[in-house]
């Protein structure tokens, strides 16, 4: 939860665990089952949604996707099934919740293909799952990232060399920008689902295996940050803006190091060491999901086997002389 103290973690064992920043301990465990994929909390903090990456067989060759809704006040669990019309579509890949109370999610595909991009009202007694206007289908396992004010969604289509990108405005219900990596890069590049979108600064970052791009809200290239790979492809495995968007954190996964980039000059203005390593990022390989939480005070950094919480006030101390 970006604004409140709890951190919700899902694992391969199908459990949902709650970590309290205030108490510095796990405070509850809820067994959900399945294969948890995308996870997000509603803007009002009332509900938590968890996608199930494993599709439910409903017949000899028919399947349904599943989303679990947890009432955070009483730990009540509801399960919603989404009938899949394509025989090759499978479980939930990723999801995000916006400030107007809508959830957006993508699904997997048995092979390589396109699946619907769907939305529904989080607090509806019986949710109605509908295609998203202007971007009704995306490549399978597409990743979605919500902005810090939960108005915009960055849609990163995966498993396609053109790497399509879209910005969806949940207030207007429209796609406000779209592009692909062919538009501003040499050759091809696959989106890894690693990146961020920041409304305050009007910026997007897309971290690829062999390149890093900063874009504006028209998805035009602002800065090529690939030199921060320092000639070692796959070495930057995560990217996240601070709350105000004036700093960008780039996680050098194998080096256990985070670079701090000023988003005006696009120069490195600092760095700090951490304890968590991700290995080298690539398509389908461990990468570095990052999230600024607790009102901008903490950077949560997730690896394949754990979570590290970084006190940004401590790491970003500035000494002014003269």
Protein Blocks (a to p, Z undefined) as FASTA:
>chain_A
ZZbmbdcdddfkopacdddfklopafbdcdebhjdfbddddfklmaccdddfbdcdfbfk
bccdddddddfknopacddddddfbfkbccdfbdcddfkopacdddddedjddddddddd
fklmbacddddehiabccehiacdddfkomaccdddehiaklpaddddfklopafbdcdf
klmpghjdddehiacddfklopacdddfkbccdddfkopafbdcklmnnopghkagbdcd
dfkopaccdddfknopacdddfklopafbdcddfbdebjadehiacdddddeehopaccd
ddfkbccdddfklmmgccdeZZ
